């Protein structure tokens, strides 16, 4: 899925991140709170965030052995863990 670049000041993004309550899926502000849904995120980012996001499923049996290794490496990962892993590789490379 392509997410367009956001033209939002980093301080605004930091405030949003600090006030978002993950367990409750809501954004709390001094004016109250509101529930965050995939539809609202999609509207805010201008992307399709509902329905079948991956209509073409991967058939594991048809993958090459190299692709199977890559598939297994990404399986069950979260965006944060993938980002942390990539940053560790970049840090290692630059050291």
Secondary structure, 3 states (H helix, E strand, C coil): CCCCCCCCCHHHHHHHHHHEEHHHCEEEECCEEEECCHHHHHHHHCCCCCCCCCCCCCCHHHCCHHHHHHHHHHCCCCHHHHHHHHHHHHHHHHC
